Structure formats: structure tokens, C-alpha cells
Amino acid sequence: MKPILEVKNLTVQFKDESDRRDLRRKPGTKENLAAVHAVSFSLYPNEVLGIVGESGSGKSTVARAITRLIPAKEGSICLDGKDITAVRGKERRQIYEKIQMVFQSPAGSFDPGRTLGYSVGESLQNSGLSKQQVGERVKELLVRCGLPEEFADRYPHTVSGGQCQRAAIARALAVQPEVLICDEATSALDVTVQKQILHLLAELKEREKMSYLFICHDLALVQDFCDRVLVMRGGRIVEEGTPEDILQHPRSSYTEDLIRAALL
């Protein structure tokens, strides 16, 4: 089977600390961005690939480099066999409709002055659909993600964190992506809501036939959700395998520490 997304020797470096802080202001993240060094992996159709590691391990940097929120110094990113590393303009917008991202802080990724419905439907407004059709599509997406239609008229600050994250997932689904990157998408939520969001993501994966890149610091969360897992430390991949392999037969002391932390 050919990979849907292939990352080869991805390297990201920061000029200085001010450069790192500026890039960290991109939407929806609270995590420190770290340099990454020659990271390579493949994501296959309808697969969930987890990337785990402590804060500052580089996992969020990888996600932002793939989506071009931050620049890569070296390496290549291929989608459906096409190198998209250096695409620009209209071609870049078309390609990146196939890759969408759900952030750690859902409220921070929304415009506080716009309704959830406006934000969910923003990508549809230039697609040739009428205003009425966009509105109907937005309500359909919200319901699909477990929210009532009337949430289209609410603002990010008027809903709970879990509800806001559901709206963020609905927004990502609007363009029918092939790859959904979830960057710590459940870490800001309590345990009960985490389970609800993971259940929603599992349902959507089967229904929409998407592939997920699931970035997380908690090995316990990836155990039942991911097909394969990459462990990152210091901007490098130090271990990879199935969740069972990683949890039962860790090959590094770092992974053992992550497992102990998940069991506490």
C-alpha cells in the first residue's frame, strides 16, 4: 500500500528565541516549539499514526511544518505521491485543503468576533455554494460532530471546551480532507470529554475514510486509538512500532519514563 503522506528528513531550525516565540503565536497552540532533525515517516490510507513525546520534543513542530505554518529548512513532504514541500499560491491552497488540522486550544483557533457557524463555513464561501447552501452544510457538519444546529449562532467564548473542539473538527471536515492532524486535540479537556472526542474521531475516521496524525504527550491515549506510534525526543524519532510493541517492549529508557508517567 502506498502512503498518503510521506515525510522525509524533515528538519526545522529556529534563528533565535524571538523567532521561536513569533512562530508560537500561530493559531491554537500552547506548546513550546522545538527544532526537529531529519524526521522521516509515512502515513497510510485510513491509518491513525500517533506521535508522542514530552513537551518540547518537537512533535508540534512537525505538525506545523507539514501544514506550512512554519518553514522547514530541509526535507520533503509528499501527499498522494506529489512533493508539496515548495508549492505556493493557489496550488498550495488547493493541496492544503486535503490536510486539515485541529489544534490544542480550540477557542484560540477561532476568531472570537465571529460565530462558530461563520468559522465552520468560511472555507465553503468561495466554493460556489449559495449562502443558504453554506448554512445548511454548516448545520449538517455541526450535527455530524455532535452539536445542535443552533450552535451555528454561538460564539467560541459561549461554549465549553469540548463543544468548541467539536466545532473545530466540523470546520476541518468542511473541505473533506484526506488527512486530519490532531495536535494535542484532547489535552486541554477533562478525561470524560477526552473520551467523547476520541469516540467522535473514531466514528468520523470510518465514515469519512480519513487518515489521522494524532499528536499527543500521553501514551495511554494512543493505546486504543492509534495503529502505529512514533516516539519523539529532542526533535528526533527514537522509537516506533504498534502501541502494543511500544508499551510492552519499549526499547529506550525515555519511552519507559513516558509509560510510567501514563500509569500514574
Disulfide bonds with the S-S distance in Angstrom:
none
